[in-house]
Amino acid sequence: MIMMKGKKILLAVTGGIAAYKSAELIRLFIKNDAQVKVLMTKNAQEFITPLTLQTLSSHPVYRETFSLIKDFDIAHIALAQEADILVIAPATANIIGKIAAGLADDLLTTVVMATKAPVLICPSMNTNMYENVIVKENIQKLTSRGYHMMEADSGELACKSEGVGRLPELSDIVEKVKSILAEKDLAGETVLVTAGPTREPLDPVRFITNYSSGKMGYALASRARRRGASVILISGPTVLSVPRGVTYVPVSTAVEMRHAVMKNLKQSTIVIKSAAVADYRPSVCADAKIKKKDGPWTLYLERNPDIIAEIGKKKKERILIGFAMESEDLIKNAKAKMLAKNMDLIVANDVKQKDAGFQSDTNIVKILDRDGGIEELPVMDKMDVADRILDRAKMIITRRRKVA
Ligand code: CTP
């Protein structure tokens, strides 16, 4: 059974009408044997008194008052460090926007910035605000950065309108907290993920690349981190936000990627090569911009290092997972790649399928293992595909350690 016994929950209450529900939420957490400390923003105190929340939590309430700002310089670090989870309920559009923008101008935002604990955000606001495109973008950004985001419920709102925007049911928030606290099955592992395309320059203004968006690799990094692993994300150029809590190593060319991978290989227990590495690079990169001339132009390319093949040769106990993108004979080709490069698993996708591949938020993959197993997954969000891949890695680790 998933427990929260003895877990330290820091509940942050922000200034929305649903702030009154935080009193009941504290009671529910305590009923589940958690320790609760409460932090209130200035506006939250307009909706419910600190005395109520202090009485229910049996701890002084941390709050923004001018006279205490100085003490909070230290308090925010202690609060950020000791919490097993930070729950923001209700979370207003304002606090979601501030976190997404990276602001840290009050106690709550500094705690959010300083904590390494999982952060669960439970939005509550008027329907039009919840559906506002800026709020939606902020929610999406925080989700992609590894923040846990609950969806607001639908129903009658304080402003008497019907719609989406209600604070999620308190029992659902409690369940969500339990599942987040239980999700640490990769604690102790170091997951190295490569993501995105590489860029192979031919002169100072031009390069060869591919359409990889990096979404699959970033999803893997985000989910591995969420499940308690230390994560090293080595990425070619993308427009994505780096998930919180991961060590980020930006690279550009395949040669740089190889160097970064080899440097970080030793401490890694799981290596997932989701990057779309260019197989070739221009033989020469001109110092100055190449000027056009009459007639055709021959560009000479040479092979890039095959990074995954090199890891395969020295992989030892670590789990090695590769990707294969094929346009024909998917299974046959993917299997051959897995065996030739000493991978434990290969994630194969068919470039010709809709809703799959480089730019999409979803993917349709088959996970092949060395025993001949083929797990065919339906169309899924890349975050969910990431979890399925990590589940398989975890299974192999557990099996190997049992045998050893
Ligand atoms: N890969 C790598 N280094 C390269 C090229 C690819 O590490 N220089 C990795 C990718 O990250 C991916 C897997 O290898 O995990 C893809 O296998 P590969 O056989 O290189 O695929 P393709 O490059 O698509 O091969 P082919 O062109 O032969 O289909």
Boltz pocket constraint, residues with backbone or C-beta under 6 A from the ligand:
constraints:
  - pocket:
      binder: B
      contacts: [[A, 254], [A, 273], [A, 274], [A, 275], [A, 276], [A, 277], [A, 278], [A, 279], [A, 304], [A, 305], [A, 306], [A, 307], [A, 308], [A, 309], [A, 321], [A, 322], [A, 323], [A, 324], [A, 325], [A, 337]]
      max_distance: 6.0
